[in-house]
Amino acid sequence: MKLILFLSLLGLSSFAQAYFPAPDAAYTGSGQLTQLSDGTHFSYNVSYVLNGNSVTASYTYPNGYSYSLYFTTSPGQNGLFTVQIQGQMTGSGYCIGNSCHVDTSYSYNGATEQVSMALIYTPDSQTNLVVSGHNATSNTIWEDRLASGSQSR
């Protein structure tokens, strides 16, 4: 599937505290996944919980399938940070201003997922967090649009 985040993401892990300018909070919203080979796409529900140097990304698809991924980040070298998914080192990223970029390679359901994603935080917008990316393994692209609920810092 898509890393799915990363994220992503996400990859937001310690973006929340040390790297990414988004405050610790619960973010909820929706996303759209597009299969590049034929253009089919569908929407899904997504939530991120940022807490210090970790993030939990949860996805629920129209067919009822849902799952969560847990990410953490650690300081790296030369301005980069490292990304761990489910406790394994999977990639690195960097942030400039209110945006970040993350590249990861991780194992999910027996397949190696190659994911590149961007994260943008806009504090004065209805959509506070936008996460978009490309999963080279599944040949998909996605965009998640989320708004913050409760902030913890």
Secondary structure, DSSP 4 states (H G I P E B T S, - for coil): --GGGTBTTB--GGGTTTS-SPPSEEEEEEEEEEETTT--EEEEEEEEEEETTEEEEEEE-TTS-EEEEEEEEEE-STT-EEEEETTEEEEEEEEETTEEEEEEEEEETTEEEEEEEEEEE-TTSSS-EEEEEEETTTTEEEEEEEEEEEE--
